[in-house]
Amino acid sequence: MLKRGQVTIFLVVGIVILLLAGLFFYLFGRLTEAPLEVEEEEAVKYLGVAGSVQSFVEKCMEDTLDPAIYLLAIQGGVIYPKENNLILLTDHGLVNYAWMNGIDGISREKMEEDLATYLEKNIDFCLGRFETFEKQDILVTPNYKNMDAQITIQKSAIRTKLTLPLRLLLSNGDEQSLDTFSTQLSSSLGTMVEVIEALQFPDLSPEDFFSLPYQPAVLPFDESVVIYSLSKNEPDEPLNFMFAVRNDFPENKPPQLAFIPDQTFRVGDRWQEELISDDPDQDILRYSSDSDEFTITEDGTIDLEITTAGIFDVTFTVEDGRNGKDEQEVSILVLEKNEK
């Protein structure tokens, strides 16, 4: 009898433990599955429907942009490359060229454009949780076709403005609408980009590079390409900006400007000519003139009407962007217009 009583007690204790364990796991599951639901219910209570939806969307903007910033930085300032020949493909992914044979590849405008595109493409994965409002009999209908994101990269922050029309249908039949949302994320991306833009490509001085206020790394890729990395190893923002520099012509050879003969015109004549230069390195060349009277476009085109009589000494210059240049001084005689 004693043994039977002990067994009965153990069974009862076991059943109680199982019931308590089941209750614990049920409650734990509810807490882990619906923290956002509880949070939004509290937000609706204290902020109202429009305020809680506004807060929810702006939180989604931050959650969507945060990984995009790190992706943009590790790829050298791009998420969606426009041209494959302007990026370096490695076994671990793509790296943008900050400088390639005289062409600057770092563009703040491109970074802002890519972050905005990323937000527009991916925010719906976060906003899909609008069902948390549905459980409170609040129907939120987004108009993704009219969505537009604008990003501004500042020194220590990234500001975002999102236009996304939302229609809110409340349980009592009332309707509300929202369409403008804004956030500001703390980020040192802008400051880091300024530091990189100030570097003298392609021949970076080791002293200057390793004295930067970031943890630097140099990774030679091949004879022409070097990959550089700047890291901000802080717990709150472990940002790593990686970029490549390509220099296929390490010993720069300056361009040679083709001979330009002295010119004679009369007032009212038109001078149309395209200057020609030879550059052994095939660099992108830019032309300039030291005269406001006889101007030239950057691609070497002269197309102007002669308006002033006199003798002018004009210097035309061609530069390759790597401190290589050539120039010629041209004497221009302009006679008065013939009077018939």
N, C-alpha and C positions, 0 to 999 in steps of 0.2 A: 504493500500500500504506500509506503514511504517513497519507494522508487517511482511509482506511478504519479504521485503528487509532485515530485521533483521534475519529472518529464513534462507534466502539464504546465508547471511554472515556466520551464525553459521554452516551451512552445509559445506560451502567451508572451513572454519577453521577446522571443524571436519575431513574432507577428508584429508587436509594437515597434520593434526596431525597423522592420521592413516598411511599415506604414510611415514611420518618421522619415526613413531614407527616401521613400517615394515622394513624400510631401516636400522634402528638401530639394530633390532634383527637379520637381515640378516648378517650385518657386524659383530655383536658380535658373532654370530654362526660361521662365517668363522674364526674369531680370535681364538675361543676356540677349534674348531675342527682341525685346521691345524697349531698349533704353531710349531710342530716338522717338518712339511713339509717346512715351511718358513725357519726354522733353518737349515735344511739340504740343501736347495737351496743356502743359504748364504755360508754354509760350502763348497759346491761344487765350488762356485765362487772363494773363497779365498784359499782353500786348494787343489783344484783339486779333481778329482774323487776318486783316491786311498786314498788320505789323508782324505777326508770326510767320506769314508766308514770305514777306520781305526779308526777314532775318534768315529764314530757311534757304532761300535762293542765294543770298549773299554768302552764307556759309558754304554752299555748294560751289560757288565761284572760287572761293579760297581753296577748298579741298581739291578742285579740279586743276587749278593753276599751280599749286605747290609742286607736284611732281613734274609738271611741264617746265618749270624754271630750271630744275636740276638736269632734265633731259637736254634742254637748250644749251646749258653751260657745258655739259660733258661732250657735246657735239660741236662746240666751237661757235655757238651763236646761231645755229639753224636747227629747225625741226623738219621743215619741208624744203629740201634743196630745189632750186629752180633748174640748175644745170649740173649734170653729173660730173662734168670735167672741172668743176670748181670745188669739188670735195675729194677727200682722200678716203678710199675704202680700205679698211683693215679687217683682220679676222674677228675683231671684237665690235665692229660697227663703223660708222662714218665719222669723219672729223673734218670740219670746215677749214679751208685755207684762210688764215688771217692775212696772208700775203703770198702772191704767186706770180713770180716774174714781173713785178712792177704793178700788179693789180691788187688793190686793197679789198679784202673779203669780209671785213668786219663792218656790219651795218646795223646801227641801232634801229633804223626804220624796219629792216627785215626782221629783227628780233621781235619787235612789237607786233608786226604783222603775223608772224608765226604763232606767237602766244595767243593772239586773238583768234586765229583759225583753230588752234588746239582747243580753246575754250568752247567755241561754237560747235566743234565736232564731238566733244566728249561730255559736256555738262549734263546731257540728258541721262547719262548713266547714274548720276547722282540725283537728278530731279525725278527719276523714276520712282523714288520713294514718296511721291505725292500721295500714295495710298495711306500714309499716316494721317493725312487730313481727311481722306475719304471715310476712315473709321470714325471720324467725328462728324460725319454727314456734311463735309465741306468738299465740293467738287472743284478742283483746280484744273483748268484747261489751258495749256500753253500753245502759243502760235509760233512754232519754230521757224516757219517760213520768213517771218519778219524779224528774226533775231539778228542782232548786230553787236559785236564786241569791239571795244576800243581800249588799247593798252598804252600806258605811258610809263617808260622806264626812267625813274629818277635815281638820284645818287644812292639813297638808302631805302627806297621803297618802290613798289610797282603798283601803280594806280590803275584800276579797271572800272570801266563804265559799260554796262550791259543793257541793251534794249531788248526786252523780251515781253511781248504783250501776254498778260495772263487774265483769264476770266474766272472769277470766283463766284460760285453758286452756293449760298448758305442754306442751312436746313430749313429756314423759315421762308425760303423762296427769294430772298433779297440777293441782288447781284452787286459785285464790286469788281474793280479792275486795277491792275498794276502793270507798269511797263518799263520802269527805269530802276536799275539797281547799281550800286557802286561799292567798291571795296578798296582797301589799301593794305598790301602785304609788305611787311618789313623784309627787305632784301638788299644785300650788298652787291647785287649783280651790276647795277649802274656804275658804282665806284670801280669795280674790277674791270669793267669794259673800258672805262676812261684810262686806267693804268695800261691796258694792252694797246689802246690806240696811240699812246704816247711812245711806245717802243719803236726803236729805229730798225725797221726791217730792211734788208734781210740779215745784215751783219750785227747781231745783237751782242753787246758787250757783256761778257760773263759777270763782271763786277756790277753792272747796272741791273742785270736780270736777277741775280741772286741777292741783291739788296732791296728788292721789292717787299712790301709788307704782307707777303703771302708765302706759303711754302712752295718753292719752285721745283720743277723736274724737267730734265731734258732727255728726250728719247729719240736718238737718231733712227730714221726709218730706212733711208737708202742714201746714195751719193748726193741726191739733190734735195731730199726732204728731211726735215727735222720736226718732230712733234714736241710741243711745249705744254706744260701743265702748271696752272697756278691754283693752289688749294687754300681754302679758309677752313681750317680744321677746328671748328668750334661746335660744341654740342647743339647749340640752337640753330646753327646753319652750316653744315659741312659741305659748302659749295666748292665744286671743282670745275674750273674752266679749262678745257683742253683745246688746243688749236694747232694747226700745221703751218709751216713755212716752206715754200718750194722755190728754189733758186737754181734753175738749169744753166745759168750763165754766171758763175761766181765772180769771174773777172769781168767787170763791166767795160764794154767798149762803147765810147760815146758816139752819138749819131753824127753824120756828116751832111751838112746842108748843101744842096746843089747850088751852083753859082747863080747869083741873081744880078743881072746887069743893071747899070744905072738907067733911070727912066726919064722920059720927057713927055709932058702932057700939056694940054691947054685946059683952062677952066671949062667945065662942062663935059670933059671926056670921062669915060668910065674905064676903070682899071679892073680887069678880071684875070686872075691868075691863080694857079694852085702850086704852092711851093712843094718841092720834092726833097726828101732826105733819105739817106741810106743808114740803116742801123744793123750792125752785124748780129746783135742779140735779139733782133725782132721784138724790141720793146714797144710799148704803146707810146707814141710821140705826141707832144703838145707844142704848139707854136704860139708865139706872142710877138708883140711889137711895142716899142717904147714911145710910139706916137699916137696921140688921140686923133690925128688927122688921117693917118694911114694905118687903119686897124686890120687885124687878121683874126680869123676864127682859130680855135684850138686845133682843128684838123688841117690847117694850112691853107685855107681858102681866102683869097683877096677878092672882094667884090664891092667896089665903092665908087661913088661919083666924086670927081675932083672939083672942089669948090673954091679953093684959095690959091692965088698966084704966089710964086716965090720959089726959093731954093730950100729944100728940106733934106737933112741927113737923118735917115731912119735906120734903126738897128732891128733886124728880124732875128729871133732866137728860136731854136728847137731844143727841147729837153726830153730825156727819156724816163724821168721819174726816179732815176738812181744816181743822181748827181752828175750825169753825163749830159753835156750840151754843146752846141755849136752856134755861132752867130755871125752875121754879116751886116756891114753897114752899107746902105744903098743911098746914093745921091739922087734926089728926085727934083727935076726942074719943071715948074708949072708956069706956063706962059698965060698971058691974058687971053681972053676969048676973042676970036676974030670977029670984028664988026664989019658986016657987009653993007 
